[in-house]
Amino acid sequence: MTKADVVNEIAKSTGVEKGQVQQIVESFMECVKDSMTAQNNVYLRGFGSFIIKERAQKVARNISKNTTITIPAHNIPAFKPAKSFATKVKGGTK
């Protein structure tokens, strides 16, 4: 499902114009990005959390040059679904 599909589904179910729905969806995504850029997690009860995971420094190998490189510690964005949401996706009854 693409962003356009999401906009179409929301517009269809709410009766709001697609242009307005697209602005709202894009504003939501921008708000999430801004919050995570500021090192804040975003919690949506019943849906999930957009969290920042910290990756530790590690040593890796460059196979083509047969050398070792150090990958510095860094943060990555991640999504952790709510328990009820994950159960539905797995085929549970909730």
KOLFIFI-979356 format. One record per residue (C-alpha): residue in one letter; y, x, z. Coordinates in nm, 4 decimals. Each point is the difference from the previous one (the first is absolute). Example, Ala and Ser with C-alpha at 12.3 -4.5 7.8 and 13.67 -1.06 7.14 Angstrom:
BEGIN
r res->A Y->-0.4500 X->1.2300 Z->0.7800
r res->S Y->0.3440 X->0.1370 Z->-0.0660
//
This chain:
BEGIN
r res->M Y->0.0000 X->0.0000 Z->0.0000
r res->T Y->0.3378 X->0.1415 Z->-0.1010
r res->K Y->0.3437 X->-0.0585 Z->0.1474
r res->A Y->0.0706 X->-0.2452 Z->-0.2841
r res->D Y->-0.3151 X->-0.1937 Z->0.0920
r res->V Y->0.1092 X->-0.0135 Z->0.3638
r res->V Y->0.3443 X->-0.1276 Z->-0.1038
r res->N Y->-0.1583 X->-0.2668 Z->-0.2240
r res->E Y->-0.2352 X->-0.1197 Z->0.2759
r res->I Y->0.2764 X->-0.0218 Z->0.2602
r res->A Y->0.2334 X->-0.1783 Z->-0.2425
r res->K Y->-0.2754 X->-0.2460 Z->-0.0890
r res->S Y->-0.0935 X->-0.0762 Z->0.3612
r res->T Y->0.3566 X->-0.0272 Z->0.1343
r res->G Y->0.1888 X->-0.1464 Z->-0.2948
r res->V Y->0.2632 X->0.2757 Z->0.0191
r res->E Y->0.1231 X->0.1614 Z->-0.3227
r res->K Y->-0.1809 X->0.3167 Z->-0.1095
r res->G Y->0.3234 X->0.2025 Z->-0.0014
r res->Q Y->0.0678 X->-0.0775 Z->0.3645
r res->V Y->-0.3601 X->0.0653 Z->0.0999
r res->Q Y->0.0075 X->0.3355 Z->-0.1798
r res->Q Y->0.3159 X->0.1000 Z->0.1883
r res->I Y->-0.1625 X->-0.0979 Z->0.3298
r res->V Y->-0.3228 X->0.1894 Z->-0.0742
r res->E Y->0.1911 X->0.3108 Z->-0.1083
r res->S Y->0.2255 X->-0.0227 Z->0.3076
r res->F Y->-0.3080 X->-0.0231 Z->0.2232
r res->M Y->-0.1563 X->0.3063 Z->-0.1609
r res->E Y->0.3282 X->0.1927 Z->0.0253
r res->C Y->0.0288 X->-0.0943 Z->0.3677
r res->V Y->-0.3540 X->0.1268 Z->0.0672
r res->K Y->0.0707 X->0.3251 Z->-0.1879
r res->D Y->0.3283 X->0.0560 Z->0.1850
r res->S Y->-0.1629 X->-0.0636 Z->0.3362
r res->M Y->-0.2872 X->0.2381 Z->-0.0694
r res->T Y->0.2372 X->0.2643 Z->-0.1364
r res->A Y->0.1773 X->-0.0202 Z->0.3375
r res->Q Y->-0.3413 X->0.0684 Z->0.1654
r res->N Y->-0.0401 X->-0.3609 Z->0.1243
r res->N Y->-0.3208 X->-0.2001 Z->-0.0409
r res->V Y->0.0124 X->-0.3592 Z->-0.1307
r res->Y Y->-0.2180 X->-0.2586 Z->0.1769
r res->L Y->-0.0772 X->-0.3368 Z->-0.1638
r res->R Y->-0.2046 X->-0.2120 Z->0.2398
r res->G Y->-0.3064 X->-0.1517 Z->-0.1671
r res->F Y->0.0388 X->0.2172 Z->-0.3112
r res->G Y->0.0048 X->0.3657 Z->0.1010
r res->S Y->0.2106 X->0.3032 Z->0.0729
r res->F Y->0.1694 X->0.2519 Z->-0.2237
r res->I Y->-0.0367 X->0.3166 Z->0.2038
r res->I Y->0.0803 X->0.3678 Z->-0.0317
r res->K Y->-0.3022 X->0.2267 Z->0.0366
r res->E Y->0.0418 X->0.3620 Z->0.0940
r res->R Y->-0.2162 X->0.2482 Z->-0.1876
r res->A Y->-0.0655 X->0.3310 Z->0.1728
r res->Q Y->0.0450 X->0.3371 Z->-0.1642
r res->K Y->-0.3145 X->0.1156 Z->-0.1772
r res->V Y->-0.1347 X->0.2825 Z->-0.2097
r res->A Y->-0.1201 X->-0.0805 Z->-0.3510
r res->R Y->-0.1387 X->0.2011 Z->-0.2898
r res->N Y->0.1391 X->0.0370 Z->-0.3485
r res->I Y->-0.3277 X->0.0242 Z->-0.1891
r res->S Y->0.1487 X->0.1165 Z->-0.3318
r res->K Y->0.1772 X->0.3005 Z->0.1581
r res->N Y->-0.2540 X->0.0474 Z->0.2814
r res->T Y->0.2719 X->0.0063 Z->0.2642
r res->T Y->0.0645 X->-0.1882 Z->0.3208
r res->I Y->0.3156 X->-0.1995 Z->0.0518
r res->T Y->0.1469 X->-0.1643 Z->0.3067
r res->I Y->0.0980 X->-0.3634 Z->-0.0298
r res->P Y->0.2742 X->-0.0684 Z->0.2567
r res->A Y->-0.0068 X->-0.2929 Z->0.2413
r res->H Y->0.1524 X->-0.3111 Z->-0.1549
r res->N Y->0.0343 X->-0.3758 Z->0.0387
r res->I Y->-0.1392 X->-0.2602 Z->-0.2373
r res->P Y->0.0523 X->-0.3771 Z->-0.0165
r res->A Y->-0.3053 X->-0.2165 Z->0.0631
r res->F Y->-0.0910 X->-0.3669 Z->0.0382
r res->K Y->-0.2216 X->-0.1244 Z->0.2809
r res->P Y->-0.1081 X->-0.3632 Z->-0.0466
r res->A Y->-0.0090 X->-0.2444 Z->0.2887
r res->K Y->-0.3444 X->-0.0721 Z->0.1400
r res->S Y->-0.0089 X->-0.3584 Z->-0.1335
r res->F Y->0.1140 X->0.1190 Z->-0.3446
r res->A Y->-0.2611 X->0.2765 Z->-0.0143
r res->T Y->-0.2719 X->-0.2472 Z->0.1036
r res->K Y->0.0963 X->-0.2375 Z->-0.2840
r res->V Y->-0.0112 X->0.2821 Z->-0.2553
r res->K Y->-0.3418 X->0.1106 Z->0.1276
r res->G Y->-0.1306 X->-0.3527 Z->-0.0471
r res->G Y->0.0115 X->-0.1147 Z->0.3595
r res->T Y->0.0662 X->-0.3502 Z->0.1262
r res->K Y->0.3486 X->0.0343 Z->0.1508
//
